[in-house]
Amino acid sequence: MNLVRLILLGLLIAVPSLASAETISFEDATTMLGASCGNDIDANCRGVNLDASRLKDCLGRNQDSVSNQCKADYVRAFDAIQKRVVARAAVSKICQREALKLCANAEKDAGKVLECLMTTRGISAKCSQAIGDAGYR
């Protein structure tokens, strides 16, 4: 089980530290995977270089021997991770106008732009929602 936890921690770190508000956090998704699928990953995915897509593929290929709880949770967890990644990628596009207008001094550093957007008044409701959906707040 320690190998599974290490792999799931690696997945959490490998996903950009960056979905809609109804998704779960990266941490919650990996915790759910560890709890529901840890034994299945140990039994069926040994030797696989596990990143998020390879882990999903491995569990999918081995559906016949994967527990029902894992089957239910891994689809939910990977869907939530994908939504969160998409939402984080969308922040820069949705908030581009505010970033240029309100955070010009931080323009060259994405982390500083995000920090600026999160602390500056006057950003649009759409930008604020995108930041929230991406899990930055």
trRosetta pair geometry for C-beta under 8 A, 3 or more apart (Angstrom, degrees):
i j d omega theta_ij theta_ji phi_ij phi_ji
1 4 5.4 -51 -157 35 45 115
1 5 6.4 45 148 -19 71 103
1 38 5.2 35 -134 163 84 133
1 39 7.4 -25 -90 -72 90 65
1 42 6.9 -57 -77 -53 46 142
2 5 5.6 -53 -148 37 36 111
2 6 6.3 38 153 -20 67 105
3 6 5.7 -55 -150 37 30 113
3 7 6.3 31 152 -19 65 106
3 42 6.6 112 68 -103 117 92
4 7 5.7 -54 -147 37 31 111
4 8 6.2 27 156 -16 66 108
4 34 5.9 137 134 -133 108 79
4 37 7.7 -175 -158 105 132 73
4 38 4.1 122 124 -143 165 83
4 39 7.9 -50 -50 -47 160 28
4 41 5.0 119 -116 77 108 129
4 42 5.8 -67 -52 -52 115 92
5 8 5.7 -55 -142 40 30 108
5 9 6.2 35 155 -21 64 105
5 34 5.7 57 -96 -136 68 133
5 38 7.3 10 -50 -121 70 122
6 9 5.7 -52 -148 35 29 113
6 10 6.5 33 150 -21 62 105
7 10 5.5 -54 -153 34 32 115
7 11 6.6 36 149 -21 65 100
7 41 7.0 -156 71 157 149 145
7 50 4.8 19 -160 81 123 146
7 55 7.4 141 154 -91 123 131
8 11 5.4 -44 -149 31 37 115
8 12 6.6 42 150 -21 63 101
8 30 4.3 139 175 -172 103 103
8 31 7.8 131 153 -68 142 30
8 33 5.7 173 -118 87 124 115
8 34 4.8 -86 -3 -67 171 104
8 38 8.0 -58 -28 -94 136 87
9 12 5.6 -51 -152 33 35 114
9 13 6.5 27 152 -12 66 106
9 30 7.2 121 -75 161 35 148
10 13 5.8 -59 -146 42 32 106
10 14 5.8 32 156 -23 68 112
10 50 7.3 104 81 92 128 99
11 14 5.6 -56 -137 38 28 111
11 15 6.5 31 162 -23 64 101
11 30 5.8 168 81 -106 113 120
11 33 7.9 -19 65 68 155 156
11 50 7.2 -60 -63 137 105 100
11 51 6.9 138 -107 -157 81 44
11 52 5.4 113 -148 -72 108 79
11 55 6.9 -33 -88 -1 139 153
12 15 6.4 -52 -152 27 25 107
12 26 5.3 125 -137 147 81 111
12 27 6.3 58 -135 -91 134 56
12 30 4.7 -61 -63 -25 107 161
14 51 6.1 -119 133 -137 161 92
14 52 7.2 -162 91 -24 121 97
15 18 7.4 -97 145 39 86 88
15 26 5.6 -167 75 -128 143 135
15 52 6.6 66 -74 -46 102 140
15 81 6.4 -105 -113 -164 154 110
15 84 8.0 45 164 94 138 118
15 85 6.6 -106 -163 -82 106 109
16 85 6.8 103 40 -129 104 88
16 88 6.5 -176 95 111 117 150
18 84 7.1 151 106 147 97 88
18 85 6.5 95 74 -123 135 51
18 88 3.0 74 167 -168 130 162
18 89 7.4 8 -155 -45 165 57
18 134 6.2 -75 168 -178 92 109
18 135 7.5 95 137 57 60 108
18 136 8.0 -54 -172 -66 56 94
19 23 3.8 -18 139 12 136 153
19 80 6.7 69 -169 -167 161 56
19 82 7.8 111 -94 94 116 44
19 83 3.3 84 -129 128 107 87
19 84 3.8 -45 -11 -74 130 45
19 85 7.4 50 -49 20 102 41
19 86 6.4 91 -77 57 66 86
19 87 3.9 -106 -12 -7 36 133
19 88 7.7 -3 -12 -21 76 76
19 133 5.8 -158 79 166 39 86
19 134 6.9 113 21 -106 62 38
19 135 7.1 24 42 -28 100 104
20 23 5.8 115 62 -15 61 98
20 83 5.8 -60 16 174 77 126
20 87 6.4 -172 -44 -78 40 133
20 133 5.1 -34 -124 -148 33 115
21 132 6.4 2 -91 129 103 104
21 133 5.4 -78 -52 -104 67 73
23 79 7.9 -145 -122 118 101 75
23 80 4.2 144 -160 -148 93 82
23 83 4.5 -167 -79 87 143 128
23 84 5.3 -160 121 -57 151 88
23 87 7.6 -157 23 -5 144 143
23 133 7.9 74 25 -170 110 74
23 135 7.9 -75 85 -57 110 113
24 28 4.2 -105 168 91 114 128
24 29 5.3 145 94 -58 110 80
24 32 7.4 54 108 -12 161 138
24 76 7.9 48 11 149 127 98
24 77 7.5 -53 62 -119 128 60
24 80 4.6 2 39 -171 82 157
25 28 4.6 93 54 9 82 101
25 29 6.8 -143 94 -6 42 87
25 84 7.4 98 -136 -104 35 153
25 135 5.8 128 -114 -139 83 138
26 29 5.7 -57 -148 36 29 112
26 30 6.3 20 158 -12 66 107
26 81 6.4 75 -112 -116 72 88
26 84 6.4 -149 -58 102 82 162
26 135 7.6 135 -9 127 88 170
27 30 6.2 -60 -148 40 27 103
27 31 6.2 29 154 -20 64 109
28 31 5.5 -54 -144 37 31 114
28 32 6.2 34 155 -21 65 105
28 80 7.9 -62 88 129 102 154
29 32 5.8 -54 -150 35 29 111
29 33 6.4 29 152 -18 63 106
29 77 4.1 128 -161 -157 87 86
29 78 7.6 131 -172 -60 127 29
29 80 5.1 -165 -88 83 123 122
29 81 5.2 162 146 -58 170 95
30 33 5.4 -49 -145 37 36 114
30 34 6.2 39 154 -21 66 104
30 77 7.5 126 -64 -168 30 128
31 34 5.7 -54 -148 35 30 112
31 35 6.3 24 156 -14 64 109
32 35 5.9 -59 -145 40 29 107
32 36 5.8 4 165 1 67 117
32 73 5.2 -152 158 -173 107 122
32 76 7.3 -69 134 91 153 110
32 77 5.1 -168 83 -84 120 120
33 36 6.3 -67 -132 51 23 94
33 37 5.0 -37 -170 38 65 120
33 38 7.7 112 135 -55 61 67
33 41 7.9 58 162 -42 96 137
33 55 7.9 40 -169 149 145 140
33 73 6.8 -179 -88 129 48 112
33 74 6.2 74 -116 -105 90 75
33 77 5.0 159 -57 151 96 173
34 37 7.2 -51 -86 57 10 76
34 38 5.0 38 -171 -66 53 108
35 38 6.8 16 -85 -13 7 112
35 73 7.9 -93 78 165 89 170
36 67 7.4 -148 176 80 74 119
36 69 4.8 -139 -148 134 97 99
36 70 4.8 156 144 -93 92 57
36 72 7.6 -111 -164 67 147 82
36 73 3.9 77 66 47 173 153
36 74 7.0 -150 101 -46 125 75
37 40 4.7 -67 -158 51 68 114
37 41 5.3 72 140 -30 92 99
37 59 6.5 -27 -149 -110 139 135
37 66 7.3 -8 -128 -157 93 110
37 67 7.7 -162 -105 44 54 103
37 70 4.0 106 -92 -133 80 110
37 73 6.7 -145 -33 81 100 115
37 74 5.5 69 -64 -69 145 111
38 41 5.9 -56 -146 33 26 109
38 42 6.5 25 155 -16 62 106
39 42 5.6 -53 -149 37 33 114
39 43 6.1 24 156 -14 67 111
39 67 7.3 53 73 -17 111 130
40 43 5.8 -59 -141 43 29 106
40 44 5.7 -15 173 16 67 119
40 45 7.8 51 130 -4 67 104
40 59 6.7 63 129 -122 125 95
40 62 7.4 161 179 107 100 127
40 65 7.5 155 -140 116 92 78
40 66 4.7 58 -151 -133 141 79
40 67 5.7 -125 -61 9 123 89
40 70 4.6 11 5 -86 155 174
41 44 6.7 -73 -124 54 19 83
41 45 4.8 -41 -158 38 63 124
41 50 7.7 43 -163 -109 120 151
41 55 7.1 -9 -121 -148 117 102
41 58 7.6 74 -129 106 72 131
41 59 7.3 -38 -86 -76 77 100
42 45 7.6 -4 -33 48 9 81
42 46 6.9 33 -172 -63 42 95
43 46 7.7 -69 169 -22 8 103
43 65 7.1 -125 119 137 125 121
44 58 6.5 147 122 160 98 99
44 59 7.2 103 93 -102 135 51
44 62 4.0 116 -171 171 143 173
44 65 6.0 157 -84 89 127 118
44 66 6.7 -59 0 -75 161 85
45 48 4.6 -65 -175 28 82 130
45 50 6.5 69 152 -84 128 117
45 55 6.7 41 -155 -129 161 66
45 58 4.1 72 -108 152 110 149
45 59 7.1 -29 -58 -58 130 66
45 62 7.4 -127 -57 7 79 148
48 54 5.7 180 163 155 112 117
48 55 7.5 142 113 -87 131 53
48 58 5.1 -81 -41 -83 180 143
49 54 6.2 4 85 114 66 174
50 54 5.5 -148 -126 89 40 113
50 55 4.8 56 -156 -68 97 97
50 58 7.4 -56 -106 7 91 146
51 54 5.1 79 44 18 70 106
51 55 6.9 -140 85 -10 27 93
52 55 6.0 -59 -146 36 24 110
52 56 6.4 22 157 -16 62 108
52 78 6.9 142 -180 -127 99 94
52 81 6.3 -148 -148 129 140 152
53 56 5.6 -54 -148 38 34 112
53 57 6.2 36 153 -20 66 106
54 57 5.5 -52 -144 39 33 113
54 58 6.1 37 155 -23 66 105
55 58 5.7 -52 -145 35 30 112
55 59 6.4 25 157 -13 63 106
56 59 6.0 -58 -148 40 29 106
56 60 6.1 29 153 -20 64 111
56 74 6.9 160 -120 164 70 111
56 78 5.0 81 -99 -109 126 156
57 60 5.6 -59 -146 39 29 113
57 61 6.2 29 157 -20 66 107
58 61 5.9 -53 -145 35 28 110
58 62 6.3 1 162 4 62 114
59 62 6.2 -72 -143 52 27 96
59 63 7.3 68 152 -75 60 65
59 66 5.8 75 -162 -99 80 154
59 70 6.8 -134 -152 153 123 114
59 74 5.1 -106 134 171 161 169
60 63 6.1 -6 -164 -48 36 103
62 65 5.3 -54 175 51 93 97
62 66 5.5 106 111 -41 89 101
63 66 5.4 -57 -132 28 34 116
63 71 6.4 74 -145 -108 88 112
66 70 4.9 -110 173 88 101 127
66 71 5.5 127 108 -61 113 85
66 74 7.8 -46 173 5 146 143
67 70 4.5 93 61 7 85 103
67 71 7.0 -145 97 -8 45 86
68 71 5.5 -51 -148 33 34 116
68 72 6.5 30 156 -16 66 105
69 72 5.9 -58 -152 38 31 108
69 73 6.1 13 159 -7 67 115
70 73 6.0 -66 -137 47 29 100
70 74 5.6 25 171 -24 70 111
71 74 6.6 -49 -129 30 17 104
71 75 7.1 15 166 -13 52 107
72 75 6.8 -72 -168 33 24 105
72 76 6.9 12 150 -8 62 115
73 76 5.6 -62 -150 43 39 111
73 77 5.8 36 157 -22 75 110
74 77 5.6 -52 -138 38 33 111
74 78 6.1 25 165 -12 67 108
75 78 6.4 -60 -144 42 24 102
75 79 6.1 26 157 -20 61 113
76 79 5.8 -60 -146 38 26 112
76 80 6.3 25 158 -19 64 109
77 80 5.8 -57 -150 36 28 110
77 81 6.4 28 153 -19 64 106
78 81 5.5 -49 -144 35 35 113
78 82 6.3 36 156 -19 66 105
79 82 5.9 -56 -149 37 29 110
79 83 6.4 29 154 -18 64 107
80 83 5.8 -54 -146 37 31 111
80 84 6.3 31 155 -20 64 107
81 84 5.8 -57 -150 36 30 111
81 85 6.4 31 153 -20 65 106
82 85 5.7 -53 -147 35 32 112
82 86 6.4 31 155 -17 65 106
83 86 5.8 -56 -148 38 31 111
83 87 6.2 32 154 -20 65 108
84 87 5.7 -54 -145 37 31 112
84 88 6.4 31 156 -19 64 105
84 134 6.9 102 -163 -151 67 48
84 135 5.8 10 -145 -11 111 132
85 88 5.9 -55 -149 35 29 110
85 89 6.5 28 153 -17 63 106
86 89 5.8 -57 -150 37 31 110
86 90 6.4 31 152 -23 65 109
87 90 5.6 -57 -148 34 32 114
87 91 7.2 52 152 -42 62 88
87 130 6.9 -178 -172 -161 84 67
87 133 4.5 -130 -156 126 137 100
87 134 4.3 -166 127 -88 100 66
87 135 7.4 101 94 -4 131 84
88 91 5.9 -30 -160 -2 38 116
88 134 4.3 115 -86 -151 60 113
88 135 7.3 -39 -71 37 102 96
88 136 7.9 122 -113 -46 88 100
89 92 7.3 -54 -179 24 41 101
89 93 7.8 24 139 -1 66 110
90 93 5.6 -65 -159 45 52 109
90 94 5.5 41 152 -17 86 113
90 130 5.9 -126 111 -149 100 117
90 134 7.4 -160 57 -73 87 113
91 94 6.0 -63 -138 44 27 104
91 95 5.6 -6 173 10 67 120
91 114 7.3 36 138 -109 143 102
91 127 7.9 79 -156 -154 71 70
91 130 4.9 154 -107 142 65 113
91 131 6.0 84 -130 -85 119 58
91 134 5.1 -26 -53 -36 123 157
91 136 7.4 67 -104 -15 157 138
92 95 6.5 -68 -129 55 20 91
92 96 6.3 54 159 -73 59 83
92 99 7.4 -4 -146 -22 64 158
92 110 7.3 -42 -92 -137 122 109
93 96 5.8 -19 -153 -31 27 115
94 126 5.8 -135 -176 140 111 100
94 127 5.6 168 130 -101 95 61
94 130 4.2 155 79 -60 152 164
95 98 4.9 -58 -168 49 77 113
95 99 5.4 84 131 -32 90 100
95 117 5.6 23 -177 -130 147 152
95 123 6.9 -7 -135 -156 103 123
95 124 8.0 -166 -113 42 67 98
95 127 4.0 97 -99 -138 87 109
95 130 6.2 -148 -38 73 100 138
95 131 7.1 59 -60 -53 143 97
96 99 5.7 -57 -146 34 28 113
96 100 6.5 23 159 -14 64 106
97 100 6.0 -59 -151 38 29 107
97 101 6.0 13 158 -7 66 116
97 124 7.8 41 73 -10 117 128
98 101 5.8 -65 -137 48 28 103
98 102 5.2 -18 -179 20 71 119
98 103 7.2 44 135 4 72 103
98 117 6.1 87 118 -120 123 102
98 120 7.8 163 173 86 109 130
98 122 7.7 162 -137 111 105 81
98 123 4.6 48 -144 -126 153 88
98 124 6.4 -135 -57 5 125 88
98 127 5.1 18 4 -96 149 172
99 102 7.1 -59 -107 54 14 81
99 103 4.9 -50 -151 54 54 116
99 106 7.9 -97 -161 80 85 98
99 107 7.0 114 155 -110 96 73
99 113 5.0 24 -141 -166 114 120
99 116 7.5 103 -129 83 68 122
99 117 6.4 -37 -84 -67 78 117
100 103 7.6 1 -24 56 10 73
100 104 6.4 39 -173 -86 42 82
100 107 7.2 52 -109 -107 54 117
101 104 7.3 -46 -180 -45 6 97
102 116 6.8 165 119 149 92 111
102 117 7.3 106 86 -98 124 63
102 120 5.0 139 159 142 131 157
102 122 6.1 167 -98 87 139 116
102 123 6.7 -103 27 -76 162 82
103 106 4.6 -46 173 46 98 109
103 107 6.7 144 118 -66 80 63
103 112 7.6 164 -179 127 118 80
103 113 5.1 117 128 -136 145 68
103 116 3.6 119 -117 114 121 149
103 117 6.1 -57 -37 -54 147 72
103 120 6.7 -140 -65 -14 94 154
104 107 5.5 -9 -160 -40 41 117
105 116 7.8 159 63 -100 88 148
106 109 5.8 -79 -175 58 76 91
106 112 3.6 -147 -155 125 113 107
106 113 4.8 172 116 -73 112 55
106 115 7.2 -145 -149 60 160 93
106 116 4.7 -171 24 -28 152 140
107 113 6.5 65 -110 -82 30 114
109 112 4.0 56 89 15 113 113
109 113 6.6 173 88 -16 57 82
110 113 5.5 -52 -147 34 33 114
110 114 6.4 34 155 -18 66 104
111 114 5.8 -53 -150 36 31 110
111 115 6.3 31 152 -17 64 106
112 115 5.5 -51 -144 39 35 113
112 116 6.1 41 152 -23 65 105
113 116 5.5 -54 -149 36 30 115
113 117 6.3 29 153 -18 65 105
114 117 5.7 -53 -146 37 31 110
114 118 6.3 27 156 -17 65 108
114 131 7.6 148 -154 -125 86 108
114 136 6.4 -125 -177 -145 120 152
115 118 5.8 -59 -147 38 29 109
115 119 6.3 3 162 0 65 115
116 119 6.4 -77 -145 47 24 94
116 120 5.5 17 166 -23 68 122
117 120 6.2 -55 -123 34 23 107
117 123 5.8 76 -160 -87 81 152
117 127 6.7 -114 -166 160 122 122
117 131 6.4 -171 123 -81 119 140
118 131 6.2 172 -89 -173 84 149
118 136 6.4 -122 -85 135 130 121
118 137 6.8 174 -137 -79 113 95
120 123 6.2 96 89 -36 94 102
123 127 4.5 -101 169 85 110 131
123 128 5.5 136 101 -55 111 86
124 127 4.6 96 58 7 84 100
124 128 6.8 -147 96 -3 45 87
125 128 5.6 -55 -146 40 33 114
125 129 6.1 36 153 -22 66 106
126 129 5.7 -53 -147 36 28 112
126 130 6.4 31 152 -21 63 105
127 130 5.6 -52 -148 33 32 113
127 131 6.5 33 153 -19 64 103
128 131 5.8 -53 -151 34 31 111
128 132 6.5 29 152 -15 64 107
129 132 5.6 -58 -149 40 32 111
129 133 6.0 32 155 -20 68 108
130 133 5.7 -53 -141 38 29 111
130 134 6.3 28 158 -19 63 109
131 134 6.0 -60 -150 37 26 110
131 136 4.9 -70 -176 56 80 124
131 137 5.9 68 130 -21 97 108
132 135 7.8 52 173 -62 33 21
132 136 7.3 -90 -82 51 24 77
132 137 5.0 -39 -103 42 68 122
